[in-house]
C-alpha cells in the first residue's frame, strides 16, 4: 500500500528534473542524450559524473554515487532525504499535501511515525529502536 508521502515523493520525482537540480550545483555539458560534469562528491579532473535526463537519475562512474534529485540534494548537503525533498518542493513550489511530513512537523514526530519496533536488548539494559525509513532499517541503541 502506497502512503500519501510516497505518492508525494513520486510526484516530486516526476515534476522535478534531476538535470535542473544537479545543474544548479554542477556545470553540466551535454554529451548525446546525457549530461556530464565533475563529480561534487569526490575530486576529479576528468568528468565522470553522468546525468540522464530521460531516466531522471545521476551516476558517478568514479566514486559510484547515484540516485535521483532527492538523493543528490541529501548527499550534497549531508541531510536526510525527507529534508532534501522538502527543500526541493519549496524551491519548485510543490505543496506537500500530507501535513505530518510538512515543515512544521518536528523530527521527533517524524521518528515516532517511523518506529517499527521498540524492545529491550538481551540483558544490556539498552533500549533498541528500529526505524524503517525509505525501506532501509536503521538501528539505534540508547
C-alpha positions in Angstrom: 0.0 0.0 0.0 1.4 3.3 -1.1 1.4 6.1 1.6 0.5 9.7 0.9 4.1 10.7 1.5 5.3 8.0 -1.0 2.8 9.5 -3.5 4.2 12.9 -2.8 7.8 11.7 -3.4 6.8 10.0 -6.7 5.1 13.3 -7.8 8.1 15.3 -6.8 10.4 13.0 -8.8 8.1 13.2 -11.9 7.8 17.0 -11.8 11.4 18.0 -11.0 14.2 17.2 -13.4 17.4 15.8 -11.9 19.3 17.7 -14.6 17.9 21.0 -13.3 18.7 20.2 -9.7 22.2 18.9 -10.4 22.8 21.7 -13.0 22.3 24.3 -10.3 25.4 22.9 -8.5 27.5 21.2 -11.2 28.5 22.6 -14.6 27.0 20.0 -17.0 27.9 19.6 -20.6 25.6 17.7 -23.0 27.1 14.5 -24.5 24.5 12.9 -26.7 21.5 12.0 -24.5 23.4 12.5 -21.3 25.0 15.4 -19.4 28.5 15.1 -18.0 30.3 17.1 -15.3 32.8 16.9 -12.5 31.5 14.9 -9.6 30.7 17.0 -6.5 31.3 14.0 -4.2 35.0 13.5 -4.9 37.9 15.3 -6.5 38.4 14.6 -10.2 39.9 16.3 -13.2 38.1 14.4 -15.9 34.3 14.4 -15.8 32.8 11.0 -14.7 29.5 12.3 -13.4 26.6 11.5 -15.7 23.1 12.8 -15.6 20.4 11.0 -17.6 17.6 13.4 -18.1 15.3 10.7 -19.7 15.7 8.4 -16.7 15.8 11.3 -14.2 18.9 9.9 -12.5 22.6 10.7 -11.9 25.6 8.3 -11.6 29.3 8.9 -11.0 31.4 6.3 -12.6 34.4 7.4 -10.5 33.0 7.1 -6.9 29.8 5.2 -7.6 27.3 7.7 -6.2 24.0 7.5 -7.9 20.3 8.4 -7.4 17.6 11.0 -8.2 17.2 14.7 -7.4 16.3 14.0 -3.7 19.3 11.7 -3.2 21.6 14.3 -4.9 20.5 17.1 -2.6 20.6 14.9 0.5 24.1 13.7 -0.2 25.4 17.0 -1.3 24.2 18.9 1.8 24.6 16.0 4.3 20.9 16.0 5.2 18.2 13.4 5.4 16.2 12.6 2.2 13.0 13.9 3.8 14.7 17.3 4.3 16.0 17.3 0.8 12.5 16.5 -0.5 11.1 19.5 1.5 13.8 21.8 0.1 13.2 20.7 -3.5 9.4 21.0 -3.1 9.8 24.5 -1.6 12.2 25.6 -4.4 9.9 24.3 -7.1 6.7 25.4 -5.4 5.3 21.9 -4.9 2.9 21.6 -2.0 3.3 18.8 0.5 -0.3 17.6 1.0 0.4 15.2 3.9 0.7 17.6 6.9 2.5 15.1 9.0 5.5 15.5 6.7 5.3 19.2 6.3 8.0 21.6 7.6 6.0 22.3 10.8 6.5 18.7 11.8 9.4 18.1 14.2 12.0 15.5 13.6 10.8 13.8 16.8 7.3 13.5 15.5 8.6 12.1 12.2 10.7 9.5 14.0 7.8 8.5 16.2 5.8 7.7 13.0 8.7 5.7 11.6 9.3 3.4 14.6 8.8 -0.1 13.5 10.0 -1.9 16.7 10.9 -0.9 20.2 12.3 -3.5 22.6 14.9 -4.1 25.3 18.1 -5.8 24.3 19.2 -9.0 26.0 20.4 -8.1 29.4 22.2 -4.9 28.4 19.5 -2.5 29.6 19.9 -0.5 26.4 16.7 0.5 24.5 16.8 -0.7 20.9 14.8 1.3 18.3 14.5 0.0 14.8 13.4 2.6 12.2 12.3 1.9 8.7 12.9 4.9 6.5 12.9 4.7 2.7 12.9 0.9 3.0 16.1 0.9 5.0 16.2 -0.3 8.5 18.2 1.8 10.9 19.0 0.5 14.4 19.6 2.9 17.3 20.8 1.7 20.7 20.2 4.1 23.6 
